[in-house]
């Protein structure tokens, strides 16, 4: 299971670039610097679409000012669904969307939700992780996919001071 101070497992995920699948290794994405990885249970789900992703977008610029290189959102949805969903959310260009449609990274991290009541069990739970040079600096996960108590943009922004040192100005 992915945990604080653990190395980030490697797997291949993808993005849709110019309507073509572009595979990319997790280690290539997160090798350098501080990045945020946010897991969501699914594209077009109400909490993800109307609460979680918009909160990340609202705080993305402030999070980057704290020394974060990039904010990634990962789901086990296919890349075409993620791309269409992304286009439906204003401001989504502030976040990189990753498809783990084969669930390789999900299997390696075991951040699986068990929300059988909502018929989405077996996919990603709602989480966020601060990653620095392939190490997990902090990880938080929601107890239910219907909440963003500890994974919203606001929470990430308030946490980031404890984890990342603000870059000094020359």
N, C-alpha and C positions, 0 to 999 in steps of 0.2 A: 504494500500500500504506500502511496506517495505520502511523505511526511516531512516536516521541517528538518532541515539539515541532511536530507537524503539526496543522493545524486539523481538527476533526471534520467529516466529510462529513454532509450531511443526507439523510434518507430517511424514509419513513413505515413504522412498525412498528405493532403493535397489542397490546392486552391484552384479555382477556375480562373484562368487568365486568357483573355481574348477567346472565350468560349471553348477553351481546350483545358483538359486536366493537366495540372502541373504538380507532379509529386515533389515532396520536399521532406527531408529528414528533420525530425524534431531537434536533433543535435546541431544541425546547420542553422536552424532558426534561433536557438537560444544559447549558442556558443559564447557570444560576447555581450557583455553589459547586463543591465537590469531590464527585465521584461515582465509584463503581467500576462498570465494565462487565465482566462475565465472559461469555465465549462458551463454549458447550458443543456437542459434536457431536450430541447427541440426547437427548430424553426417554427415560426408562426404560432407558438403557444402563447397564451395571453400574458403571462407574467414576463416571459422573455421579451416579447414584442413591445409591450406597453409600459414596462417598468424597468426591467434589468438592463437591457441594451441602451435605452434612452438615458439611464442614470450614468452609464459608462461614457456615453457620448458627451453629456453635459460636463463631466469632470475630466475628460481626456487631456485637454490642454494643461490643466493644473497638475495632473498626474505626471505628465511629461516634464513639466518644469521642475519636478522633484527628482529628476534624474532617470526616469524610466524611458527606455529607447522606444518600445512599441507595446501596444495592447493587442492581444490576440483573443479571439473568441473561438472555442472549439466545440464541435457537436458531432454526433455520429450520423447526422443527416448526410445525404449525398451532396456533392458539390454544386449541382444545378439548383437544388432546392435552397441551399445556403445563399447562393448568388442572387436568386430571385428574391429571397427574404431580405437580404442586405439592401437591395435596391428599393425595397418598400419602406425602409426606415430612414427618415431624414437625418443627415449627419453621419451616416454609417461609414463614410470613407475615413473617419478617424480611427477605425478599428479594422484589424485584419481578421478575416474569417477563415477558419481552417476546417476542412471536412476530414473526419476520421471514420468515413463510411465503412471501412473494413474492420473497424474497432481494434486495430492493432495497438494504438496508444492507450485506449481504454483498458484493454486486457493487461497491458504492462503496468498501468497505474492503479487499477482496481478501484477507481472512483465511480462505482456503479450505484445508481439509485435503485431502491427496492419499492418503488411506489406502484404496487400492483393495483391499488384502488383507482389510479388514474390511467391505467393501461399503458404505461410508459416504462415499466420496469426493465432493467437490463441495459439501459442506456446511461449516458452521463448524468451524474447528480449535479446539482448547482454548487460550484466551488470557484475559488480564485486562488492563484498562487503567485507569489513574487519569486521570480527565478533570476539568479545571478550566476553567469558563467557555468551553466549546467547544474547548478545546485539549487535546491528549494530553500529559500530564505524564510518563507512563511506560507502557510496554506490554511484556508478556512473553508468549511463546507456547511451548507445549510442542512438542517434536519428534515426539511421538506422542500420539494421543488416549487412549492407555492409561495415561498418567502425569499426575500433578499435582505434579511436581517444583517448578515455579516459579509455579503458579497456585492453589495451595490457600489456604484461609483463613489458615493459619499464615504462608505466604510473603507474602501481601498485608499482613498485620499487621506483619511484620518490615520490609517495604519502605516502608510508609507513612510512617515517621519521616523517611526521606530525601526524601520528596516533599511532604508536607503538614505545615504548622506546626500544632502543637496549639493550639487556641483558648485565649487567656488568660482567666483567671477574674477577674471584677471584684471 
